Amino acid sequence: MLNNYQNFYGRTLSDFRDNSLYNKLKSEGLTPFDIREIVGKLESLLLDKDINIFIPQKKN
């Protein structure tokens, strides 16, 4: 979902529902570059908040 932000960045705030994630990101002034940085750092940001990430194992 965050990776799709760049596809919608050119739209105005009125194009989004008031409570949507895209509306919040745009109103905070975040650019697609900002979002790519956040996505790249997401694992470490979560771990800093003691949130562990478990990747499910594929079943054979």
Phi, psi and omega in degrees: 000315179295324180294335179281350182305322181298330179289335184253358188299327182287349180281162179272164180302327181292346177284346185248154172297149183301326184259018182278156177299318181298319178298316181297313181298315182294318181291335176280353178082018180282136180263166174304325177297317178302317182293319178299321177296317179297314180299318180295331182258004189303315182300313181290326177298318179292317179297325177298335179261018180059035175254114182272147180247126177242124179267122181295142178281138177288140176276140179278000000 
